Amino acid sequence: MFGAASSSVAAGSPEPTAVWVQPTRTGQWLVVQQKDGDSHFLHAGYQTAQARWQWFQVNGQAQAVGSTLEYLYLAFQDGFVYRYSSEKGRVSKYAVRVPEEYRLRALTGGIDRKRLYAIGQYSPKQPDTQSAAATSPAGRQVIFEYVRGEWQALADLPEMVEETDAVSFVPDVRQIDLLIQKGTRRFAHWVFRNGAWSGPNRFELDEAVGRHWLGVSSAASPLYLAACRQTDGAARLDLYSIGEQGDVSDPVALPVRDGAADHCELLDVAFTASHLELVQLLAGGEARLARYDYAGQAVGEPEELPASLRTEPAREPEITNLVILVLLAFLFFLARAFHPARTPELPSDVALAEYWRRTLAAVIDFLPVSLAVSLIWYDRFNELYLQAGSFSQLVEQSAQDSRLVFASLATVIGYGLYCMITELIWSATPGKLLFGLRVRSARDPASPASVLQIVVRNVAKALELYSPPLFVVMLMTLFLTSLRQRTGDLLAGTIVVQPAPTGEAPPHE
């Protein structure tokens, strides 16, 4: 699920297309967008209190990334924003939606990094809709604040802001600074205060800017503009300060290491109270994190992150399978102590259950349990379904989601209890009853299985379903044993029978 990344990038590794760095209370988050063929995924890491990095993978293509002191927020094109927390060394996430019928343009934390803000553009799915938001003109852009689980509108953007403009903003409880980049060199600065916009203060830089970032060190400090340019096939980063009247200082060059990726999308800048952080992806695939004060002087040594940008496939802990095997062995010896094994003679009126009957019976029995679990966790299933770009991504995201892992466990336990209770009552589940099947003792096929045998075979059934290796073993024993016994039947000393065909002798095995 979540694990440490390896120390190098293998040949043929996915192509990084964007990077973000986001400060936290104790360190920072680093997020790398990658593309592998038609698949998009994010490689995300956070710095622990011990200055170590932990990495995990998220499927999908991020549209915007933001953070507060405690959380990382990843916004996707489907309208979902996922909140990630790394408390106690474990990554957990929570999904929220952007306001209905709005498309997210930007996402950021406030100056104090205690609040989350977003810019959304009104984009109705059906222009003639008569919903409550239908009075909003298509293209309307709004700044929202996320408060107590809901998005609250703070201000409409000035009408001159166009969809093609690059937008950045610095929100605070007192005011909101908004910077619009038009073309490659022209900028407009607006301030929202006391319910109204003032401005714009316009300025033009000497050279074309490919990408920019806006930030402050504190509420009382000037605005800072970090501008990335492409020169001679490499990225260059300059830092400006912006005065209240729109006056712009001379640029301060921030060193970009030679060998870095050659375009601005593979750089990112974050502003903190004491310094700014610059992350860049190097040509070899590693990340370099450097810190500079607002005069452009280096703060400490740059950090070369030793993690690759590819997460190794998650492996199920071996201890889990070992515990399951030990438990199955205990059940085997317990069952054999009360029911010594011997080869039975089948009564003339019964035969071993046919495979197709047992398969269909199992499917029918599984339906009510899976339906109940699906209804309980419907919202979470639906969120992942909307986010996933393919079935394989849906399966992988479900396996990584803590709530759905619990749902899977609930399904296995619920199915085991369902089968156990019904077999204790009728010697068969409803699915088995439908196909005329019964559970019998292998020692005496004329007699129903005992309570202990029913309990053992269904505890084993839950373990078989929980562990993929044991599920394979179960299928092998079902087809290879003379009495068509799965692992649970072997442990419990049971068989499954059906009425013998009329006029035919029962199989003698």
C-alpha angles and dihedrals in degrees: 000000000000118000147148115283123239122258101249142031114252121225112273093027119161119279116254112226105174141005136202133189119198125184120228135187093273105020136323147289122236120199126185121190112214137186126206109179106303093342124097125196141160126234105206130183137177131202114238126216087263089059091249123133124233120193137202137167131239123190119228141050116284119224096189139358129207140158146200127201093283108020143057117214123204117190120201132198093251091069099259123127115198119206116209126196127189099194116152092006095292126108115228129171141204127195127225130170129232114242112295115275093006124119115216116240103169139005129194146149121247124257091270089043091227096109136050123225133184141185113223130186118213107243111164116202089220114030092206094054117137096209123134090266093052091099089067112095115239108262095032109148123208136183111226133192121210107228126171094338097315136092114237121195113237105173144345114242116247112276092242091069107103130199092247094055120104106239131199129165142183111211126197135164090256102042146346123233114206125191122193122194113204114190116332103308111019122091136181124200121204130182124205112204133152092005098306140085121240124196151343104228104190128203138164128215123221095239135038116270121214097188136358141195128203125205149136135221094221140348091269097046127095121261117268125212120198111196126193120205135182111233126168092346094307137092121255126192126206129182123215133179119220120212127214091261093051095260112151125211126227112277123266112210116230112205116248112196119245112251093040121137110282103240138061097245088074092059129073135182131203127187124220133175094266106024147353124253124223122195123185133176112234124220091254091059099256125119127239119205116195132175128212134180119233091267089061096254119140117253108210125323122316114259118233105206108223093206124103120229092243126077118219114239111275116253126208109245110261091221090067094058090043092055090048092050091050090050092050090050090052091050090049095054092042092053094044091050090062098030113034111205122252135154108264133217109229116228115248094248098057138057134188111281115262117244096240092053092051091046095051091043090054091049092051092048092049095052100074093046094047091045092053092049091046091053093049093049097030096122093053093046089050093050092054092044091055092047099044117092094201141011092258090054090049091053092047094048091048090053090052097046112097094210093051092045086058089046090055090050090049090051093053094046093043092050092049092050092045092054093042096052096045093046091050089054103039105009084244141060120245089260091052091047090054091057096038096253128148135187112235137177111264090219092055112016090186090065129068117250116268125249091257092051092050091049093048096047093050096044085052090048091057091049091048092054094045096053117053093205091053090047089058090048089051092055092048094052091046092058100034104045118088093232094046092244122165119212093274091052091051091050094046098037095239138134134195116232139182133197111286114250111261114262094012128105115240117252112270109213 
